[in-house]
Amino acid sequence: MVYSGQAAKAAPHKRNIPKLKTNVGSTDRILRVVLGAGLLIWFFLDNGSGPWHYAKLIGLVPLLTGLMSSCPLYSLFGMNTCPMKR
């Protein structure tokens, strides 16, 4: 309840969620999504007999980084494939 003379306070439980920096360009993004989706499709269509079957799940990494347009390794090494905005 707000009484006269008191300012309404902002919600004290608001969190500052950092945004991911966009550092994956459009061509890089398309290649990541296609490669990741291809590996995952291959994983699910393959019968799964062999020691390398679960290695195809690595396709999740390029798929997710392509969908988010942000790559943690690019940030770590200071790389960027996005065109510069002028």
C-alpha positions in Angstrom: 0.0 0.0 0.0 1.4 3.4 -1.0 0.7 6.4 1.2 0.8 9.9 0.0 4.3 11.2 0.1 5.9 7.8 -0.5 7.3 6.9 -3.8 6.4 3.6 -5.3 9.4 1.3 -5.2 10.6 -0.8 -8.1 10.4 -4.6 -7.6 13.4 -5.5 -5.4 13.8 -8.9 -7.0 14.5 -7.8 -10.6 17.6 -9.5 -11.9 20.0 -8.1 -14.4 20.3 -10.9 -17.0 23.3 -10.2 -19.3 22.5 -10.4 -23.0 24.7 -12.5 -25.2 26.8 -10.6 -27.7 25.8 -11.3 -31.3 29.1 -12.4 -32.9 28.0 -14.9 -35.6 27.2 -13.6 -39.1 24.5 -14.8 -41.4 26.6 -17.1 -43.5 28.3 -18.6 -40.5 24.9 -18.9 -38.8 23.4 -20.8 -41.7 26.3 -23.2 -41.9 26.1 -23.9 -38.2 22.4 -24.6 -38.3 22.7 -26.9 -41.3 25.7 -28.8 -39.9 24.2 -29.2 -36.5 20.8 -30.3 -37.8 22.5 -32.7 -40.2 24.5 -34.4 -37.4 21.4 -34.7 -35.2 19.4 -36.2 -38.0 22.2 -38.6 -38.7 22.2 -39.5 -35.0 18.5 -40.3 -34.9 18.4 -42.1 -38.2 21.5 -44.3 -37.6 21.0 -47.6 -35.8 23.6 -46.6 -33.2 26.0 -49.5 -33.4 29.5 -48.3 -32.8 31.6 -46.3 -30.4 31.2 -43.0 -32.4 27.4 -43.0 -32.4 27.0 -40.6 -29.5 29.8 -38.3 -30.9 27.1 -37.1 -33.4 25.4 -35.3 -30.5 28.1 -32.6 -30.8 25.7 -31.3 -33.5 23.8 -29.6 -30.6 26.6 -27.1 -30.2 26.7 -25.6 -33.7 22.9 -25.8 -33.9 22.4 -23.8 -30.6 25.1 -21.3 -31.3 23.7 -20.7 -34.8 20.2 -20.3 -33.5 21.4 -17.8 -30.8 23.8 -16.0 -33.1 26.3 -16.1 -30.3 29.4 -18.3 -29.9 31.2 -18.4 -26.6 34.5 -19.4 -28.2 34.3 -16.4 -30.6 33.9 -14.2 -27.5 36.8 -15.8 -25.8 39.1 -15.3 -28.8 37.7 -11.9 -29.7 36.4 -13.1 -33.1 33.3 -11.8 -34.9 31.8 -12.8 -38.2 29.0 -10.2 -38.1 29.2 -7.3 -40.6 30.1 -4.0 -39.0 27.2 -1.6 -38.4 28.0 2.0 -39.5 
